[in-house]
Amino acid sequence: MLAYMRRTTLKISAALDARLRHEAERRNVTISQISREALEAYFGQPRGRRTLGAAGAGRSGRTDISQRVEEILAAEVAR
């Protein structure tokens, strides 16, 4: 995986650094992984990667999601 990765340096505040390190430790992942995820969330997913909009269906406020799961997934895959 690292063969195609580029290294970069960021200057961040001590408070942001502490939050970054805390989150990496809490999730048991590297600081680099958290940073990549944050940059992808900000700039959008790289080409070739898809996310299913239905993945966040539990936060929709709708109550019929469990009955319509097949319909929702089929609509997302068709997009």
N, C-alpha and C positions, 0 to 999 in steps of 0.2 A: 504494500500500500504506500509506503513512504517513497518508493522509487519515482513516483510522479508528483509528489508533494513539493511545494516551494516553501522555503522558510522566510518568515517576515518578522519584524520587530515592531511592537506597538508600545507607545508610552501612555500609560494609564495612571489614574490617581491611586493613592494607597487604599482608599475606600473601595474603589472598583476592583482592585487587585484582591483585596480581602474577600469581597463577595464572589469573585471568580473562583478563588481557591476553595472557599467554603462549598460552593455548588459542585465543583469537581470532586471534592472529598465526599460530599453527601451522596452523589450518584456513583462514586467509585469509578470515575473515568478521568482521562487526562485533561489538563487545562486546554491543550490544543483541541481536543474533541469539543469541549464547550464553546471555544472560540469559533471553530468551524461551523457549528450548529447556529450560533448567533449570527454569523456573517451570512450564512445561507438563508436564515429567516429574514434578515434585513434586505438582502439583494434578490431573494427568490431562489427557488430550486435550480440547480444546474440543468441544462438540457439533457434529456434522456431519462430524468427521474420524474416519476409521477407520484402524487399523493392522492389519496381518495378523500374527497370532500366529506364522505359519509363517516370517516373516522372520527369526526368530532360530533357526531349525531347525538351523543348523550348530553351535550350541552345546548341542544336546540330549544329546549323548553316544551317540545312536543311530547305527547304521551302515547302516541301510536307507533313509535319507532320499532319496537320489538315485533309488532305484527307486520310491519312493512319492510323489514330488513332486506329480504330478497329483492324486492322492487327497487329499493334505494340503491343497493349495491349494483344491480344490473344497469341502472341509469348512470351511475358513476363510471362504470367500466366502459359503457358505450360512448362516453365523452371523448 
